[in-house]
Amino acid sequence: MAKLSVIERNKKRENLARRYDKKRAALRAIIKDMNVPAEERFQAVMKLAALPRNSARVRLHLRCELTGRGRGVYRKFKLSRIKLREMSNSGQIPGMVKSSW
């Protein structure tokens, strides 16, 4: 089990990212649009830099939904490799079986 502070920090980042997502997308669109004057694009860059750093999607870390483990997490299942193996061996994940040859 990961430290609760690390899990909570990641949840805080998720909330911030969700809250600022539309504002960030609008500013990025202005920055990429070459038809907009350079002054306006520069102002958009400054506004984007002024937003909280933790509101960026890049700062999110994929964690296991059950344990909070940050490494070895499968995106498809949102589970760590350890929990994925435990659950698949006990038959809790439909369609997944232990391979043998």
N, C-alpha and C positions, 0 to 999 in steps of 0.2 A: 504494500500500500504506500503510495506516494504521500509526502507531507501535505497536510491540508492547506498550508499556506500557498504552496505551489499550485495546487488544484484551484484554489480560490482566485489566485492571481490570473490564471488562464481564463477563468469564467469572467472576471472583470474585463479582461481584454476582449473576450467575445462580445460582451454587452457594448463596450465602447465601439468596437468595429461595426456592430449592427447599427448603432446610433448614428455614426458618422459616414456610413457607406454611401448614401446618396450625395452628400456634400462633397466627399472625396471624388466620386465619379464625375460630378459636374465640373469641379476644378480641373481634373485631369483632361476632360474633354476640351476645356478652354485652352489648356496648355498645348495640347496636340494639334489644335486647329491653327493652321498657318495663315488663314484668312483674317484672323484676329490680330490687331496691332500689337507690336512687341511690348509696349507699355502695359497693355491689359494682360498679356500673357505673363509678364513679370509679376504683376500684382497677384495673379492667380497662384504663381509659384510661392510667393510670400505668404499668402493665405493658407496654402496647403502646408507649408512648413510650420505655420503657427498652430495647426491642429495638434491634439495630443498624439504623442508617438505610439502609445498603446492602442490607438484607434486604427492602426494599419493592419490589414489582414495578414501581412507577412510575419507579424510578431506572434501570431497564434501558433500554438504547438499542439499537434495531434496527440491526444492522450486516450488511454483505455477507459471506456465508459464504466467498467466495474471497479478497477483498482486504481486508476489514475496514473498508471505507469506511462512514462513518456517515450520509452524506447521499444522497438520491436512491435509496433502497432500496425495492424492491417487496416487499410482505409475502408475496404469493402464491409468489414464487420465492425469496425471501431472497437476492436478488442486486441489486447496484447497477445503475443504468440503463446504465452503460457496459458492464459484463460481460454484462448481459442482451442488449444489442444485438449485441455481438461473438458471443456464443454462438448467438443466433437467426439471425444472418447466415451462420454456418458450419453451421447445421442441427443443432446439438447439443441444442436444446430441441424435443421432439416437438410437432407441431401448430402451431408458431409460424412464421409466414412474414412477410417484409417486405411491408408494404402498398404498393400502387401504384394510382393511378387516373388 
